[in-house]
């Protein structure tokens, strides 16, 4: 086995002990520049069990790596700030939310399908609340860590940007669909996937919808395919690519699909830790709405858009995706969110929950109400 000496590696703090963080942790320990890790959360005993599982798994893969743990309760901002100031992570991965997106997938299939029509937007309070607390603690701590958010970053980022607290970037969503589109583009062009580079601008709605239905609204994406060698254009037909994702390139979703999300997180964290400048896809770089192709390194994130697509156009595309996802508007100066009525009407009809506008300061209260109403709803469909 290889005994890693990570002293020169950046310190990565993974916050949250759920399924996504667990999958990511094992990948980090096997990485070249990502094996110096602190796992943080509320339950010290559960953290230690998870850390031991990860390091023993790494040992089976021939790697000896340690995982430290830290108790962090994000609702205590001052204490979290003190912990961050003491540990001084270089990179923070935020894997915690008040209710994971996947919780509703446990409903009976017909009930889930009906509630899923409300999209992800109305569930924003569940993902925004803890991120807001974390970013307040980061600011209070005085550290300069790169912050990477996994909890609905497409919308959380622009809300927190309005108050100067946006994470540096997110993971998943747009990144989750790019591998399949790359394989599809390669098949269409008669090339190896290793020789094709896809650039995609799209919000969570697009990456959720296309693999399920094999089609995509033109106003919710911008897509290009080029060769890796020389960035020469590769001619592709988008509608045919999308259809392939429900045919020969259909994949497992749900909880099993978290493996793909974890790998997208790993690609971002490895790029930051290794200062590679590698092209990856990520939501909310610098707090922008939706997802983009970006170059990532230790010194920051730069957009690498499809040829001919302006930043303004890319933002407009992602705002169209936000609307389709149930978020009508995010105020750039206050962070106040206006939710789209059609999707919120579904929440009203099924859960008895309705919120047309939400100030950032109201997110925790809305999360508490939404969580209570969902638990009551789920108990009726157990």
Buried (B, 14 or more C-beta within 10 A) or exposed (E): EEEBEBEEBBBBBBBBBBBBBBBBBBBBBBBEBBBBBBBBBBEEEEBEEBBEBBBEBBEEEEBEBBBBBBEBEBEEBEBBBBBBBEBEBBBBBBBBBBBBBBBBBEBEEEBBEBBBEBBBBBBBBBBBBBBBBBBBBBBBBEBEBBBBBBBBBBBBBBBBBBBEBBBBBBBBBBBBBBBBBBBBBBBBBEBEBEBBBBBBBBBBBBBBBBBEEBEBEEEBBBBBBBBBEEEEEBEBEBEEBBBBBBEEBEEEBEEEBBBBBBBBBBBBBBBBBBEBEBBBBBBBBBBBBBBBBBBBBBEBBEBBBBEEBEEEBBBBBBBBBBBBBBBBBBBEEEBBBBBBEBBBEBBBEBBEBBBEEBEBEBBBBBBBBBBEBBEEBBEEEE
